[in-house]
Amino acid sequence: MRLWILALLLALAAAVQAQQPPSVIGRAWVLADLTSGQVLAAERADERFEPASLTKLMTAYVVFSALRDKKLSLEQMVTVSERAWRAAGSRMFVEPRTPVSVDDLIRGMVVQSGNDACIALAEAVAGAEEVFVQMMNREAQRLGMRETRFMNASGLPDPQHYATARDLHLLAAALIRDFPEAYAQYYAQKEFRYNNITQHNRNRLLWLDPSVDGVKTGYTEAAGYCLIASSRRGPRRLLSVLLGSTSESVRAQESQKLLNWGFQFFDAVKLYDRQQVVKEIEVWKGDRRQLKAGVAADLVVTVPKGKADKLKAELVALQPLVAPIEKGQRVGSLRVTLDDKPMGEFPVVAQEAAAPAGLFGRAWDTLRLWFK
């Protein structure tokens, strides 16, 4: 009997723990499942804080965009300006008027967190850091980072330089999503040697957890110890954002705690494949009466463990749906609930086209719609 009671208490404790995120040492944090795009838990996620070197994620995003658009190449040699050489804070130790490849500068920025590398890259892309910062802020707005403003490319302190944990989650998620090859190439690198100086990546989780493959650390006296970390285990990828922790070791420990909690107590459930027909819906004035509809991309939702069977999905079609309809056109929404509580609405698109019916068919459906 005592063993049965003990087992019951342990099960209840686990259930409570699954609902409550762990206590985290830090000023603000976010844990998200990038497989589904859902935020699993957060604290003070929308308060503005100094982002310190987490700023370099946006610098990298703009640089990777320039590489994608062929405005820059990895082999391109960049002559280091006096301004870049004199950069304060962490450095990769570039030399003034000495050419450095874009590839080396990216590694200096990502692995060594070099402020000098950031300025050199900003000048290579935009001619001046001030112009590059304008590009950073435009990208921030495009990505939906509504509570973020950048004043420099490196993250050096400035009263008008701020971000939120939620915005930084959006940025890191976009970097991984939009530039997966560059992310894999640079962010898991544990050390980099330049100018006969070897520096180690400050993300301790790269050594402690083999599933962690990035992303970035940050520190100033005002910002505290910050870490954005991403872990991929099987098909799932989680992302943690931790701001204002108390030491290098604590930010790693607390980030690991968040990632472990997310993997242990949640499941990612695929509801529909991108090519799967969700439902056939009625079409008016078209050359067909029914139209195959489905989701535009694989639809995955994250739910607490053991809750997958409580998921429900209802397709709500735009009605009346009148031809012509193009393939890929939005034709409705999929409303997903868990335990009858809303989880979200997802767009449903036509998986085939519907051309207009002939004159008689259109006239007949017009008459039918009058009486509908």
Order of alpha helices (4+ residues) and beta strands (2+ residues): alpha-beta-beta-alpha-beta-alpha-beta-alpha-alpha-alpha-alpha-alpha-beta-beta-alpha-beta-beta-beta-alpha-beta-beta-beta-beta-beta-beta-beta-alpha
